[in-house]
């Protein structure tokens, strides 16, 4: 049986720029960085989480359609506080502040390639 999610992939046009955004901007940690036969294999992850995000090089212009969830959804215990910290680090957001939804709080960050990163705080029962 399947037991775990190992990787998810975010397509980026500049792996070094993406690495800076995801580590220095969002505060994730770099996990793997080595050259491979198909290109540089570069991953980041949330500290203490087994899931790794592959920052995979692709051509410019792929982007994401508007109105769909980002390919990456990160959970926060205090989204309003995290939002302020990330904004001070220079992270760009689609909204001016986190929005209330039936499931909790949500805001969308945008990486340098236009990928949306959904940040969410579940509603407490």
N, C-alpha and C positions, 0 to 999 in steps of 0.2 A: 504494500500500500504506500501511497504518497505520504510523506511525513512532515514536509517543511517547504516553505518558499525559499529558494536559495538566492535568486537574482530577479530583479526587474531592470528594464533597460530604458534609459533616457538618451535620445539621439541629440548630439551636440555638434557644432561646427568647429569648436576650438576646445580641446580637452583641458588645456591648462586654464583657460578662462572659466570653464565650467567647474573645474576642481576648486578654484578660488571661490566661486559663488557658493557651492555646496558646502565647503568646509568653513571658510571665513565668514560668509554671509549667513548661511543657515545653521552652522555649527555642527555639521556632521563630521565624522572622522574618515580619513583616507584609510582604505583597507588593503587594496591590491593595486600595484602599478608595475606592469612589466610588458615588454614588447612581445607580441605573439606573431604567428605566421599570417594572421589576417589583420594585424594592426595592434595598436597599444590596447592592452586590457587594463582598464582603470575602474576601480570601484570605490564607493563611499558607503557609509552606513550610519545609522543612529547608534550611539554608544550602547552597548549591552544588548543589541538586537542581532539575531543571526542573519537577517535579510540584508543583502548587499544590492546597491544600485549601480549598474554598469553605466558609465558615461561613455557611450560609443560614438565614435566619429562618423559623421554623415555629411552629405552635401548640404549647402545652404538652401533655404526656401521650403523645407519640409513643413515646419511650423505645426500648429494645431488649429483645428476649427474652433471658432468661438462657441461658447455655450455648452461644452461637454466637460466632464470632470478632467482634471489634469491627470497625467499618467502616474503621478505620485501623490499620495495622500499621507500626510504626517500628522500624528496626534499630539496634542499639547494638554498639559494639566492646567495651564493658565494662559489662554491664547491672547488675551488683551496685553498681558505683561510681555509675552514672547514677541508679539507684534511690535511693541515699542522698541525692544532690544534689536530685532531684525531690521526695523526701519532705520535705527541709528547706525547700523552696519552698512546701510546703503541698499538693502533689498527693496526691489520695486514691487508694488502691490496694485491689483486692479481696482480695489476699493480704498476709500480713505480710512476705514476702520473695520474690524471684524463685524459680521452681520449675524443676527439671530435667525435661526432656522428651527423647525420642530425637533431636529436631532441634537441641537446645540449651537455652538458658534462656528463660523466658517469665514475664511478669507483666502484669496488666491494670490500667491506670489508669482512673479514671472522671472524665469532665468534669462541669461543673456541671449539665448536662442529663441525666446518666445514660448518655451515650454511652461505651462502652468503647473505650479506646485500647490495643491490644496492643503491648507493648514486647518485642522479642526479640533474642537474641544467638545467631547460628548456631553450632553445634558446629564446632570447628576439626578438620580431618581429621588 
